[in-house]
Amino acid sequence: MSSGCTPTAKGVWSQTVSPFDASQSPPVPESNELTKFYWDAVREHRLELLRCSGCGHYVHYPRRICDRCLSMDLAPGEVSGRGTLYSYSVIMHVSHPYFADKIPYVIGVIDLEEEPGVRIPTGIVDCAEDQLRCGMPMEVVFKEVTPTLTLPFFRPA
Ligand SMILES: [Zn+2]
């Protein structure tokens, strides 16, 4: 096993663990005290984000402090899974053995319906690349990527 994380988000959200057979599974997000609610909900095909109890702002990725009012009173809440496509990119480079037979594939950023400006990075599925347009309506879809890993993706609504 190997693990890694980006320098800016150390120990919070982007830490991943590469499974033993890396060609069979993508890097797996590491569930921790702060992110467990998110992964538990995804496993049940629900999308939950942290929401500030003080001002109602959604906070994503999960953090301990509201970036709008600095309250630390945050709680998970289910969101609709609907939004619009803010941006996208076609990935042509293999960054991990799992993706060797999957390029090209599309990743994107979704503006959350409940609060535009709160954005969810994600994989984009069920749409040809030349059909994508920024601003188009999108909806979440959950896929069992491996027998033990469910991930949220977005597709045109
Ligand atoms: Zn707040």
Boltz pocket constraint, residues with backbone or C-beta under 6 A from the ligand:
constraints:
  - pocket:
      binder: B
      contacts: [[A, 52], [A, 53], [A, 54], [A, 55], [A, 56], [A, 57], [A, 66], [A, 67], [A, 68], [A, 69], [A, 70], [A, 71]]
      max_distance: 6.0
